[in-house]
């Protein structure tokens, strides 16, 4: 046995057996006390209930707007493009190389960092300076 093979001792906690006589300590009312809402079958209050007081989620002002038609683009920097294994870079190759996990509604290439190799990049959008840097090295920036 080695130090890295040690595991904590397992706790053997027996389940409380409710309603099994006065001597068990959990007989008669089974640890629920006498009467009241919590003592009843199915008793208790819902999440966020504050005893009839106007709950916090209703007291706070509602703010903002969630546009269901908004496009959620995945941003890729020029530094990330340096890690690409192929000359033609698109969403599938970026996911395969584990540079991104998913493409959402498309890819946007932004000019953060420096590009070090000639690439053909296929994306939904390019920033002006990113497109210039890709084309300066002899690559292509294709809008799909």
N, CA, C and O of each residue as an XYZ file, in Angstrom:
576
protein
N       0.844     -1.198      0.000
C       0.000      0.000      0.000
C       0.876      1.243      0.000
O       1.871      1.315      0.722
N       0.497      2.221     -0.818
C       1.247      3.471     -0.908
C       0.373      4.619     -0.421
O      -0.847      4.491     -0.320
N       1.019      5.744     -0.122
C       0.273      6.902      0.384
C      -0.782      7.401     -0.596
O      -1.855      7.845     -0.188
N      -0.468      7.326     -1.920
C      -1.434      7.811     -2.896
C      -2.596      6.848     -3.131
O      -3.554      7.177     -3.830
N      -2.500      5.645     -2.535
C      -3.587      4.672     -2.677
C      -4.564      4.718     -1.508
O      -5.584      4.031     -1.523
N      -4.255      5.528     -0.491
C      -5.128      5.603      0.681
C      -6.453      6.270      0.352
O      -6.503      7.237     -0.408
N      -7.517      5.747      0.928
C      -8.849      6.320      0.747
C      -9.448      6.565      2.124
O      -9.109      5.856      3.072
N     -10.335      7.558      2.258
C     -10.970      7.769      3.556
C     -11.869      6.588      3.911
O     -12.451      5.940      3.042
N     -11.964      6.327      5.219
C     -12.792      5.224      5.684
C     -14.252      5.529      5.365
O     -14.712      6.657      5.541
N     -14.978      4.508      4.891
C     -16.386      4.706      4.574
C     -17.202      4.744      5.839
O     -17.001      3.940      6.749
N     -18.149      5.708      5.894
C     -19.004      5.817      7.060
C     -20.204      4.898      6.878
O     -20.840      4.897      5.824
N     -20.503      4.134      7.885
C     -21.671      3.276      7.848
C     -22.784      3.932      8.657
O     -22.932      3.695      9.856
N     -23.564      4.767      7.963
C     -24.652      5.466      8.642
C     -25.949      4.734      8.348
O     -26.359      4.593      7.196
N     -26.580      4.278      9.405
C     -27.843      3.568      9.211
C     -28.972      4.570      9.050
O     -28.990      5.618      9.697
N     -29.908      4.236      8.184
C     -31.050      5.092      7.895
C     -31.952      5.154      9.126
O     -32.144      4.158      9.823
N     -32.510      6.362      9.383
C     -33.422      6.505     10.521
C     -34.701      5.734     10.226
O     -35.329      5.930      9.186
N     -35.079      4.861     11.145
C     -36.328      4.107     10.977
C     -37.403      4.816     11.788
O     -37.436      4.733     13.016
N     -38.271      5.506     11.082
C     -39.287      6.329     11.719
C     -40.516      5.511     12.092
O     -40.862      4.532     11.430
N     -41.165      5.940     13.167
C     -42.440      5.331     13.567
C     -42.327      3.891     14.008
O     -43.221      3.091     13.735
N     -41.228      3.535     14.696
C     -41.036      2.151     15.145
C     -41.038      2.053     16.664
O     -40.212      1.353     17.251
N     -41.949      2.745     17.283
C     -42.106      2.636     18.738
C     -41.430      3.744     19.504
O     -40.484      4.367     19.021
N     -41.932      3.989     20.724
C     -41.460      5.075     21.575
C     -39.987      4.901     21.936
O     -39.258      5.890     22.021
N     -39.537      3.676     22.148
C     -38.169      3.400     22.572
C     -37.127      3.779     21.526
O     -35.964      3.987     21.873
N     -37.509      3.873     20.269
C     -36.539      4.175     19.218
C     -36.132      5.646     19.221
O     -35.100      5.999     18.650
N     -36.923      6.501     19.851
C     -36.647      7.933     19.857
C     -37.274      8.630     18.654
O     -37.315      9.859     18.591
N     -37.750      7.854     17.720
C     -38.408      8.433     16.546
C     -39.758      7.748     16.326
O     -40.156      7.482     15.192
N     -40.443      7.474     17.413
C     -41.759      6.849     17.321
C     -42.850      7.895     17.329
O     -42.550      9.085     17.230
N     -44.081      7.506     17.442
C     -45.269      8.364     17.506
C     -45.291      9.413     16.393
O     -45.844      9.137     15.328
N     -44.717     10.603     16.588
C     -44.798     11.662     15.572
C     -43.650     11.583     14.557
O     -43.579     12.411     13.649
N     -42.765     10.615     14.695
C     -41.665     10.360     13.751
C     -40.771     11.565     13.526
O     -40.349     11.808     12.396
N     -40.468     12.332     14.578
C     -39.553     13.449     14.471
C     -40.156     14.700     13.850
O     -39.435     15.653     13.557
N     -41.487     14.708     13.643
C     -42.129     15.865     13.013
C     -42.777     16.813     14.018
O     -43.363     17.818     13.615
N     -42.691     16.530     15.280
C     -43.328     17.397     16.275
C     -44.836     17.189     16.283
O     -45.335     16.215     15.719
N     -45.575     18.118     16.934
C     -47.031     17.976     17.035
C     -47.750     18.918     16.087
O     -47.514     20.126     16.097
N     -48.610     18.370     15.285
C     -49.488     19.121     14.367
C     -48.740     20.134     13.488
O     -47.514     20.080     13.385
N     -49.449     21.020     12.882
C     -48.834     22.042     12.034
C     -48.628     21.587     10.600
O     -48.723     20.402     10.281
N     -48.343     22.564      9.742
C     -48.231     22.311      8.310
C     -47.135     21.302      7.977
O     -47.329     20.443      7.118
N     -45.998     21.396      8.641
C     -44.892     20.493      8.336
C     -45.110     19.075      8.844
O     -44.411     18.154      8.421
N     -46.049     18.890      9.724
C     -46.320     17.567     10.264
C     -47.239     16.765      9.356
O     -47.311     15.541      9.470
N     -47.938     17.439      8.462
C     -48.918     16.775      7.602
C     -48.267     16.059      6.423
O     -47.140     16.353      6.024
N     -49.019     15.116      5.889
C     -48.582     14.415      4.692
C     -48.566     15.402      3.526
O     -49.562     16.077      3.265
N     -47.425     15.485      2.822
C     -47.310     16.427      1.710
C     -47.189     17.863      2.175
O     -47.297     18.787      1.369
N     -46.968     18.061      3.460
C     -46.907     19.405      4.022
C     -45.619     20.117      3.689
O     -44.672     19.505      3.194
N     -45.580     21.397      3.956
C     -44.412     22.206      3.664
C     -44.801     23.285      2.671
O     -45.911     23.285      2.140
N     -43.889     24.194      2.428
C     -44.168     25.311      1.537
C     -43.289     25.227      0.301
O     -42.228     24.604      0.330
N     -43.728     25.848     -0.779
C     -42.970     25.815     -2.030
C     -41.693     26.649     -1.909
O     -41.538     27.439     -0.977
N     -40.797     26.461     -2.855
C     -39.567     27.211     -2.904
C     -39.865     28.691     -3.070
O     -40.705     29.049     -3.895
N     -39.213     29.556     -2.321
C     -39.399     30.990     -2.452
C     -40.579     31.533     -1.667
O     -40.824     32.739     -1.695
N     -41.325     30.670     -0.959
C     -42.481     31.134     -0.182
C     -41.990     31.787      1.098
O     -41.142     31.232      1.796
N     -42.524     32.976      1.411
C     -42.075     33.728      2.581
C     -43.201     33.960      3.572
O     -43.308     35.032      4.167
N     -44.032     32.958      3.742
C     -45.094     33.044      4.747
C     -46.191     34.023      4.392
O     -46.822     34.570      5.296
N     -46.443     34.265      3.146
C     -47.498     35.177      2.736
C     -46.990     36.566      2.421
O     -47.667     37.336      1.740
N     -45.792     36.900      2.913
C     -45.169     38.184      2.563
C     -44.849     38.148      1.069
O     -44.530     37.089      0.530
N     -44.932     39.293      0.402
C     -44.600     39.336     -1.021
C     -43.163     38.855     -1.203
O     -42.234     39.459     -0.667
N     -42.979     37.779     -1.949
C     -41.645     37.192     -2.068
C     -40.648     38.084     -2.817
O     -41.031     38.979     -3.571
N     -39.383     37.816     -2.591
C     -38.304     38.621     -3.145
C     -38.386     38.733     -4.664
O     -38.164     39.811     -5.216
N     -38.704     37.632     -5.346
C     -38.731     37.670     -6.808
C     -39.848     38.570     -7.334
O     -39.802     38.983     -8.493
N     -40.847     38.881     -6.512
C     -41.905     39.810     -6.940
C     -41.637     41.228     -6.472
O     -42.180     42.177     -7.037
N     -40.798     41.389     -5.437
C     -40.476     42.731     -4.935
C     -39.443     43.439     -5.808
O     -39.438     44.667     -5.899
N     -38.572     42.668     -6.447
C     -37.505     43.269     -7.245
C     -38.037     43.744     -8.589
O     -38.915     43.105     -9.169
N     -37.512     44.865     -9.091
C     -37.970     45.355    -10.392
C     -37.489     44.436    -11.513
O     -36.404     43.858    -11.453
N     -38.324     44.325    -12.521
C     -37.954     43.519    -13.682
C     -37.175     44.422    -14.630
O     -37.626     45.519    -14.959
N     -36.009     43.963    -15.066
C     -35.173     44.792    -15.937
C     -34.668     43.990    -17.126
O     -34.550     42.766    -17.073
N     -34.376     44.712    -18.192
C     -33.718     44.097    -19.337
C     -34.690     43.508    -20.334
O     -35.909     43.555    -20.170
N     -34.101     42.957    -21.363
C     -34.856     42.389    -22.469
C     -34.024     41.262    -23.050
O     -32.821     41.416    -23.255
N     -34.655     40.137    -23.314
C     -33.953     38.997    -23.879
C     -34.455     38.778    -25.302
O     -35.569     38.297    -25.506
N     -33.644     39.128    -26.268
C     -34.030     39.022    -27.669
C     -33.902     37.578    -28.126
O     -32.798     37.037    -28.178
N     -35.027     36.950    -28.458
C     -34.987     35.547    -28.868
C     -34.485     35.368    -30.299
O     -34.204     34.247    -30.723
N     -34.372     36.478    -31.047
C     -33.877     36.415    -32.412
C     -32.388     36.771    -32.514
O     -31.830     36.761    -33.611
N     -31.745     37.081    -31.393
C     -30.343     37.493    -31.401
C     -29.449     36.344    -31.860
O     -29.718     35.181    -31.561
N     -28.401     36.676    -32.576
C     -27.430     35.684    -33.044
C     -26.301     35.577    -32.017
O     -25.800     36.586    -31.523
N     -25.912     34.347    -31.705
C     -24.853     34.109    -30.735
C     -23.638     33.544    -31.477
O     -23.572     32.348    -31.760
N     -22.673     34.428    -31.787
C     -21.502     34.030    -32.554
C     -20.367     33.581    -31.624
O     -20.249     34.053    -30.494
N     -19.537     32.660    -32.126
C     -18.346     32.221    -31.405
C     -17.168     33.050    -31.902
O     -16.896     33.094    -33.102
N     -16.473     33.703    -30.983
C     -15.351     34.564    -31.361
C     -14.046     33.775    -31.393
O     -13.738     33.007    -30.481
N     -13.298     33.983    -32.456
C     -11.998     33.336    -32.625
C     -10.955     34.440    -32.821
O     -11.167     35.363    -33.606
N      -9.837     34.343    -32.111
C      -8.766     35.330    -32.274
C      -7.733     34.793    -33.256
O      -7.703     33.599    -33.555
N      -6.893     35.686    -33.748
C      -5.827     35.267    -34.668
C      -4.830     34.350    -33.971
O      -4.252     33.469    -34.609
N      -4.620     34.543    -32.672
C      -3.733     33.676    -31.896
C      -4.272     32.243    -31.880
O      -3.503     31.286    -31.967
N      -5.600     32.099    -31.770
C      -6.216     30.765    -31.779
C      -6.036     30.094    -33.140
O      -5.860     28.879    -33.219
N      -6.082     30.889    -34.208
C      -5.926     30.336    -35.562
C      -4.534     29.747    -35.783
O      -4.368     28.863    -36.625
N      -3.533     30.221    -35.041
C      -2.178     29.668    -35.152
C      -2.130     28.196    -34.741
O      -1.259     27.455    -35.196
N      -3.062     27.767    -33.883
C      -3.083     26.387    -33.392
C      -3.753     25.422    -34.371
O      -3.718     24.210    -34.162
N      -4.362     25.947    -35.436
C      -5.068     25.102    -36.404
C      -4.096     24.159    -37.104
O      -2.979     24.547    -37.446
N      -4.532     22.913    -37.315
C      -3.649     21.904    -37.913
C      -3.736     21.877    -39.440
O      -2.840     21.350    -40.098
N      -4.814     22.445    -40.015
C      -4.985     22.435    -41.472
C      -4.824     23.833    -42.052
O      -4.850     24.827    -41.326
N      -4.655     23.897    -43.386
C      -4.520     25.192    -44.063
C      -5.877     25.856    -44.269
O      -5.974     27.082    -44.295
N      -6.933     25.037    -44.418
C      -8.287     25.565    -44.571
C      -8.986     25.447    -43.212
O      -9.225     24.350    -42.708
N      -9.304     26.604    -42.642
C      -9.885     26.628    -41.296
C     -11.364     26.978    -41.393
O     -11.735     28.037    -41.899
N     -12.212     26.058    -40.892
C     -13.644     26.324    -40.791
C     -14.133     25.788    -39.453
O     -13.334     25.319    -38.643
N     -15.440     25.854    -39.214
C     -15.994     25.449    -37.913
C     -15.655     23.998    -37.573
O     -15.276     23.700    -36.440
N     -15.789     23.090    -38.553
C     -15.534     21.668    -38.295
C     -14.084     21.413    -37.892
O     -13.819     20.645    -36.967
N     -13.142     22.064    -38.592
C     -11.726     21.849    -38.271
C     -11.359     22.434    -36.904
O     -10.523     21.875    -36.194
N     -11.985     23.565    -36.534
C     -11.719     24.165    -35.218
C     -12.243     23.283    -34.091
O     -11.610     23.158    -33.042
N     -13.406     22.671    -34.317
C     -13.970     21.766    -33.305
C     -13.112     20.508    -33.202
O     -12.865     20.008    -32.105
N     -12.655     19.996    -34.354
C     -11.806     18.797    -34.379
C     -10.483     19.035    -33.660
O      -9.983     18.154    -32.961
N      -9.913     20.240    -33.837
C      -8.650     20.593    -33.179
C      -8.841     21.023    -31.726
O      -7.869     21.352    -31.046
N     -10.079     21.025    -31.249
C     -10.441     21.400    -29.873
C     -10.077     22.851    -29.542
O      -9.744     23.176    -28.403
N     -10.146     23.703    -30.546
C      -9.922     25.126    -30.323
C     -11.210     25.764    -29.816
O     -11.185     26.659    -28.971
N     -12.348     25.285    -30.351
C     -13.660     25.700    -29.848
C     -14.480     24.445    -29.567
O     -14.172     23.372    -30.084
N     -15.531     24.579    -28.741
C     -16.358     23.416    -28.436
C     -17.592     23.346    -29.326
O     -18.050     22.255    -29.664
N     -18.143     24.521    -29.715
C     -19.262     24.536    -30.655
C     -19.292     25.871    -31.382
O     -18.757     26.866    -30.894
N     -19.926     25.885    -32.563
C     -19.898     27.073    -33.405
C     -21.107     27.989    -33.208
O     -21.124     29.083    -33.773
N     -22.106     27.595    -32.439
C     -23.322     28.382    -32.224
C     -23.933     28.829    -33.552
O     -24.263     27.983    -34.383
N     -24.094     30.143    -33.772
C     -24.703     30.646    -35.012
C     -23.659     31.025    -36.058
O     -24.012     31.572    -37.103
N     -22.420     30.755    -35.806
C     -21.360     31.095    -36.748
C     -20.114     31.554    -36.018
O     -20.099     31.668    -34.792
N     -19.066     31.818    -36.790
C     -17.781     32.207    -36.205
C     -17.430     33.621    -36.649
O     -17.620     33.991    -37.808
N     -16.913     34.408    -35.701
C     -16.425     35.756    -35.981
C     -14.934     35.765    -35.673
O     -14.522     35.369    -34.583
N     -14.121     36.217    -36.630
C     -12.678     36.286    -36.431
C     -12.322     37.717    -36.039
O     -12.615     38.668    -36.764
N     -11.681     37.849    -34.868
C     -11.276     39.175    -34.384
C      -9.749     39.259    -34.336
O      -9.065     38.249    -34.169
N      -9.231     40.471    -34.485
C      -7.784     40.671    -34.626
C      -7.092     40.862    -33.290
O      -6.558     41.934    -33.006
N      -7.102     39.818    -32.470
C      -6.360     39.857    -31.214
C      -5.157     38.942    -31.383
O      -5.319     37.766    -31.710
N      -3.969     39.456    -31.168
C      -2.754     38.675    -31.360
C      -2.251     38.789    -32.786
O      -2.683     39.655    -33.546
N      -1.318     37.890    -33.142
C      -0.723     37.923    -34.488
C      -0.880     36.567    -35.147
O      -0.734     35.527    -34.506
N      -1.179     36.595    -36.431
C      -1.245     35.373    -37.221
C       0.155     35.097    -37.756
O       0.839     36.009    -38.222
N       0.588     33.816    -37.686
C       1.960     33.487    -38.067
C       2.062     32.612    -39.304
O       3.171     32.331    -39.759
N       0.926     32.165    -39.873
C       1.003     31.312    -41.061
C      -0.114     31.631    -42.043
O      -1.124     32.239    -41.687
N       0.085     31.213    -43.278
C      -0.882     31.462    -44.348
C      -2.050     30.496    -44.199
O      -1.853     29.281    -44.181
N      -3.261     31.025    -44.093
C      -4.456     30.203    -43.902
C      -5.603     30.686    -44.780
O      -5.689     31.863    -45.129
N      -6.480     29.754    -45.127
C      -7.759     30.104    -45.743
C      -8.794     29.945    -44.647
O      -9.063     28.833    -44.192
N      -9.372     31.054    -44.227
C     -10.305     31.026    -43.091
C     -11.723     31.243    -43.598
O     -12.003     32.218    -44.295
N     -12.626     30.312    -43.235
C     -14.044     30.428    -43.597
C     -14.833     30.734    -42.337
O     -14.877     29.931    -41.405
N     -15.458     31.909    -42.320
C     -16.218     32.327    -41.135
C     -17.397     33.192    -41.556
O     -17.503     33.609    -42.709
N     -18.280     33.451    -40.595
C     -19.460     34.269    -40.853
C     -19.097     35.740    -40.995
O     -19.638     36.445    -41.847
N     -18.162     36.202    -40.141
C     -17.752     37.610    -40.174
C     -16.278     37.740    -39.817
O     -15.711     36.879    -39.145
N     -15.666     38.830    -40.277
C     -14.280     39.159    -39.947
C     -14.237     40.625    -39.542
O     -14.959     41.449    -40.103
N     -13.389     40.952    -38.567
C     -13.161     42.369    -38.307
C     -12.231     42.867    -39.421
O     -11.511     42.084    -40.041
N     -12.262     44.161    -39.658
C     -11.499     44.747    -40.758
C     -10.003     44.436    -40.631
O      -9.361     44.024    -41.597
N      -9.457     44.640    -39.423
C      -8.022     44.423    -39.219
C      -7.656     42.934    -39.258
O      -6.539     42.587    -39.641
N      -8.588     42.046    -38.864
C      -8.319     40.605    -38.924
C      -8.209     40.165    -40.377
O      -7.322     39.395    -40.745
N      -9.130     40.671    -41.197
C      -9.116     40.341    -42.623
C      -7.819     40.832    -43.278
O      -7.226     40.133    -44.100
N      -7.392     42.028    -42.906
C      -6.155     42.597    -43.449
C      -4.940     41.755    -43.076
O      -4.062     41.521    -43.907
N      -4.892     41.298    -41.821
C      -3.742     40.486    -41.368
C      -3.698     39.138    -42.067
O      -2.623     38.658    -42.426
N      -4.880     38.512    -42.265
C      -4.926     37.205    -42.936
C      -4.451     37.357    -44.380
O      -3.669     36.541    -44.867
N      -4.924     38.409    -45.068
C      -4.569     38.620    -46.463
C      -3.127     39.127    -46.636
O      -2.529     38.930    -47.693
N      -2.575     39.767    -45.620
C      -1.184     40.242    -45.672
C      -0.199     39.082    -45.731
O       0.886     39.216    -46.296
N      -0.572     37.943    -45.149
C       0.287     36.760    -45.175
C       0.010     35.871    -46.395
O       0.584     34.790    -46.524
N      -0.872     36.333    -47.284
C      -1.179     35.568    -48.492
C      -2.339     34.608    -48.313
O      -2.589     33.776    -49.185
N      -3.048     34.704    -47.207
C      -4.192     33.827    -46.970
C      -5.477     34.411    -47.522
O      -5.480     35.474    -48.143
N      -6.578     33.693    -47.282
C      -7.883     34.145    -47.757
C      -8.837     34.228    -46.583
O      -8.789     33.401    -45.672
N      -9.721     35.250    -46.606
C     -10.774     35.367    -45.601
C     -12.098     35.237    -46.337
O     -12.575     36.193    -46.947
N     -12.689     34.044    -46.278
C     -13.947     33.769    -47.001
C     -15.140     33.905    -46.073
O     -15.200     33.274    -45.018
N     -16.090     34.738    -46.479
C     -17.328     34.905    -45.714
C     -18.323     33.856    -46.180
O     -18.621     33.746    -47.369
N     -18.841     33.073    -45.210
C     -19.816     32.029    -45.580
C     -21.184     32.370    -45.017
O     -22.138     31.618    -45.217
